Amino acid sequence: MKKDITRRRLFRNRLKEDMRDPAFRQEFEGQDTPVRLAIQIAKIREERGMTQAQLAKLVGTKQQVISRLEKGEQRNPTVDTLERIAHALGKKLELAFR
């Protein structure tokens, strides 16, 4: 599944750079669940060397859906969708009230 992504700026590298900015860090740390979920999906997908299109194919959806999720634009993904994404990424979805 690995694809040469060296020419693209990886999410984890951009986040690391952005976290150096105190204002960004404060805003980031105060974000809600959909944004944190979006970040986790993008990070795990990149760690697996997958493109959004590859993940979408495994999940049974379109690349645009994965893109919207990773941007935090899809604010209400279904549990079914999240479970399919977790499975495609080799992870287990855990939901909890805290």
Secondary structure by P-SEA (a helix, b strand, c coil): ccccccccccaaaaaaaaaccaaaaaaaaaccaaaaaaaaaaaaaaaacccaaaaaaaacccaaaaaaaaacccccccaaaaaaaaaaacbbbbbbcc
